[in-house]
């Protein structure tokens, strides 16, 4: 009996699959293919990275400092930021440590956007 039932189920499934294929063919029978110029081309990825924030311009408050003093402060903050421990993205850790160091030296970031 079970052999007869499994044969019936297989016939039913095959018939449904065949009917589904024939139904799709009937719907798409007279459809014309799209011309190649009608298909949009993929756009290139933007050159923006959320992980790398824009580099700000630094100005010293309350009064400007010499270029030599700025270079020394920047070098010291770079050294501090490179040796900052912790987990996470190295770029974000560096950026946050460098920014905090520059603020502690009396600089303010002004974005050039």
Secondary structure, DSSP 8 states (H G I E B T S, - for coil): -HHHHHHHHHHHHHHHHHHHHHHHHHHHTT-----GGGS-------S--TTS----EEEESSS---HHHHHHHHHHHHHHHHT---SS-HHHHHHHHHHHHHHHTTEEEE---
